[in-house]
Every structure is written in C-alpha cells, then in structure tokens.
C-alpha cells in the first residue's frame, strides 16, 4: 500500500512537471487581463514557479492584486481583486494548503470573520475573473487572451437579499444576484451572457 501512495505522489509530480508553466513575463501579461485596462500596469501580480508554488512576480503600486492561471488545474482562470480582499484570499490559500475541503474553508473563515480575526472589506469590493476552457490562448502579437469570458464578483460581507434588493438567483441570463447571502462570503455575481 505504501508503494502505491509513493507511486501516486511521483505520478502527480510528473504530471505537474509536464504542465506548461509560462514565463514570468507571460504570466504577468495574461494575469492582468482580468483587471480594468487602466489598472493593469500598476497591479501586483502572483504567478507560479516550476514547483507549482504561488510566488510574487511583480510588486504593485495600486489597489489591484492579480493571480495568474494555475497550470496544474483544468481550464483557464486568472483573477484580479481589490487589496482589501487580500486577507480573505490569503486565508483561503493557507487552508487549502492544509488540505481543508471547500466546506471546511467556508466554515473556518465564517467563524473567523464573525470573531473579527479575519479582516473583511468594509466596503463593496470587486473580484474580476477571466476564465474559459482549455481552448483559451494568449496571442502574443495582439496581446489578447482569446476564447475567455469575464465574470464580476462584488463582495459585500453579511449582505442579504433584503439589505441589497437583489434576487438570490439571476432573473435574466447574466443578471446580477446575491450568492451566500448573510455570510462573510456574501457577494453579487455578475456573469455577462456572451451568447
């Protein structure tokens, strides 16, 4: 049994090493595409090294923090978020490294946010997500990410449908709605309909 787990571990390392890790320059160029154009040049950027670790690739001078696509995950996703969300994001990353499941991460952060030990944003704070499938490509000639879509998430901790007037599901394709109402992770989802 021990040999089996060693084999699985070595296999996972092999497949990670086979995952294409883009250069720092390319990771930065792609990651910032999730941010509004006027925020891209000064955004702080995290990316991934050859060992699959998230590392700082560029210091920033504005309020935006961007994270490159994780080459070890299926599909494509880069995010940019306001610096006031950094404690929330960092805590989630710490708990994932500890092997916590999504429901455990939610419960831990909920408890910590209510206790005041996890600082949540005082104002509505946005996360921009540029995402897509395995067909997403970065065109170096045009400096565009092709076949990707944008989604917007506006965090309003502990907001409810009643406090915002938002529905709890989209009423029209791509319409705004509130997800996880009444919790530390309450947020407005806006997923534009690209059809």
C-alpha positions in Angstrom: 0.0 0.0 0.0 2.9 2.4 0.9 4.4 1.8 -2.6 1.1 2.6 -4.2 0.9 6.0 -2.5 4.6 6.7 -3.4 3.7 5.9 -7.0 0.7 8.2 -6.9 2.8 11.0 -5.4 5.5 10.6 -8.0 3.0 10.4 -10.8 1.3 13.6 -9.7 4.7 15.3 -9.6 5.4 14.0 -13.1 2.1 15.4 -14.5 2.7 18.7 -12.7 6.1 19.0 -14.3 4.5 18.2 -17.6 2.1 21.1 -17.1 3.3 24.1 -19.2 4.4 26.8 -16.8 4.6 30.1 -18.7 7.4 32.6 -18.3 7.0 35.3 -15.6 6.6 37.9 -18.3 3.8 36.0 -20.0 2.1 35.1 -16.7 2.0 38.8 -15.7 0.8 39.9 -19.2 -2.1 37.3 -19.0 -3.0 37.7 -15.3 -3.6 41.5 -15.5 -6.1 41.0 -18.4 -8.8 40.3 -15.7 -8.3 43.9 -14.4 -9.8 47.0 -15.9 -7.4 48.3 -18.5 -6.4 51.4 -16.5 -5.5 49.3 -13.5 -3.3 46.7 -15.3 0.1 48.4 -15.5 0.3 49.0 -11.7 -1.3 45.8 -10.4 0.6 43.5 -8.0 0.9 40.0 -9.7 1.3 36.5 -8.3 2.1 33.6 -10.5 3.5 30.1 -10.4 7.1 28.8 -10.4 8.3 25.4 -11.8 7.5 23.7 -8.5 3.8 24.8 -8.7 4.2 27.3 -5.8 2.4 30.6 -5.9 5.0 33.4 -5.9 5.1 37.1 -6.2 6.0 38.1 -9.8 5.6 41.8 -9.6 5.1 44.3 -6.9 2.2 46.7 -7.5 1.5 50.4 -6.8 -2.3 50.5 -7.0 -5.1 48.7 -5.2 -5.3 45.7 -7.6 -3.8 42.2 -7.0 -3.8 39.7 -9.9 -3.2 36.0 -9.9 -2.0 34.0 -12.9 -3.6 30.8 -14.2 -2.6 27.7 -12.2 -1.1 25.4 -14.8 -1.9 22.4 -12.6 -5.7 23.0 -12.9 -8.0 22.2 -15.8 -9.3 25.0 -17.9 -8.2 28.6 -17.6 -8.8 31.2 -14.9 -7.0 34.4 -13.9 -8.3 36.8 -11.2 -7.7 40.4 -10.1 -9.2 41.7 -6.9 -9.0 44.7 -4.6 -6.3 44.7 -2.0 -9.0 44.8 0.8 -9.8 41.1 -0.2 -6.2 40.0 0.4 -6.6 38.7 4.0 -9.7 36.7 2.8 -7.8 35.3 -0.2 -4.6 34.5 1.8 -6.6 32.7 4.4 -8.3 30.5 1.8 -4.9 29.7 0.3 -3.5 28.7 3.7 -6.4 26.5 4.4 -6.2 24.8 1.0 -2.5 24.1 1.6 -3.5 22.4 4.9 -5.8 20.1 2.9 -9.1 21.6 4.0 -12.2 20.9 1.9 -14.2 23.8 0.5 -17.0 23.4 3.1 -14.4 23.4 5.9 -12.7 26.6 4.4 -16.1 28.3 4.3 -16.9 27.4 8.0 -13.5 28.4 9.3 -13.5 31.7 7.5 -17.1 32.4 8.6 -16.2 31.8 12.2 -13.0 33.9 12.0 -14.8 36.8 10.1 -17.6 36.9 12.8 -14.9 36.8 15.5 -13.1 39.7 13.8 -9.9 37.7 13.5 -10.3 37.6 9.7 -10.5 41.1 8.3 -13.1 41.5 5.7 -13.6 44.6 3.4 -15.6 47.4 5.0 -17.0 48.5 1.6 -18.2 46.6 -1.5 -15.1 45.1 -3.1 -14.7 43.6 -6.6 -13.1 40.5 -7.9 -12.7 40.2 -11.7 -12.5 36.7 -13.2 -11.3 36.0 -16.7 -12.0 32.3 -17.4 -12.5 29.7 -20.0 -11.8 26.1 -21.1 -8.6 24.5 -22.4 -9.1 26.4 -25.7 -8.1 29.8 -24.2 -5.0 31.1 -25.8 -2.8 34.2 -25.3 -2.0 35.9 -28.6 1.4 37.5 -28.2 1.0 39.5 -31.4 -2.2 41.2 -30.3 -1.6 40.9 -26.5 -5.1 39.5 -26.2 -6.5 36.5 -24.3 -8.7 34.6 -26.8 -11.8 32.5 -26.1 -12.1 33.8 -22.5 -15.0 35.4 -20.7 -15.3 37.9 -17.8 -17.3 37.5 -14.6 -17.5 40.0 -11.9 -18.0 39.3 -8.2 -18.7 42.2 -5.7 -18.1 41.1 -2.1 -20.4 42.7 0.4 -19.8 40.7 3.6 -23.0 39.7 5.5 -25.3 41.4 3.0 -28.7 39.8 2.3 -31.3 39.9 -0.5 -33.3 42.2 1.9 -30.4 44.6 2.5 -29.5 44.9 -1.2 -32.8 44.3 -3.0 -31.0 41.7 -5.1 -32.6 38.3 -6.1 -31.0 35.0 -4.8 -30.7 33.8 -8.4 -30.3 35.5 -11.8 -33.6 36.6 -13.2 -32.3 37.0 -16.7 -29.2 35.5 -18.3 -26.2 37.2 -16.9 -28.3 39.3 -14.4 -26.9 40.2 -11.0 -27.8 38.2 -8.0 -26.6 37.7 -4.4 -24.7 34.5 -3.5 -24.1 33.2 0.0 -26.3 35.9 1.5 -25.9 36.7 5.2 -22.4 35.2 5.4 -18.9 36.6 5.3 -18.7 35.5 1.7 -21.9 37.3 0.5 -21.3 38.6 -3.0 -23.0 39.9 -6.0 -22.5 37.6 -9.1 -22.5 39.3 -12.5 -21.8 36.8 -15.3 -22.4 38.6 -18.7 -24.3 36.4 -21.2 -22.0 36.0 -24.2 -24.5 34.1 -26.3 
